[in-house]
Amino acid sequence: MGVTRLKRKDRRNKTTARLEVQFLKLGRNVELGSRSKLSKKSQIVKNNEVLSQLAAEAK
């Protein structure tokens, strides 16, 4: 039997799932150390600062 072609919806799901896994892996392998420290200009760092300020004000 030959190779079956995936329908468009299944192809899309396959690529979306692969990209999601890749994104999660990239986001979770931040380790302690100088190489993996986020830069001060990083949007994630800025967001964390704002969130911590709001949490402090709420208390």
Summary of the structure (lengths in Angstrom):
residues: 59
radius of gyration: 19.7
end to end distance: 65.7
largest distance: 65.7
contacts: 89
relative contact order: 0.06
helix: 63%
strand: 0%
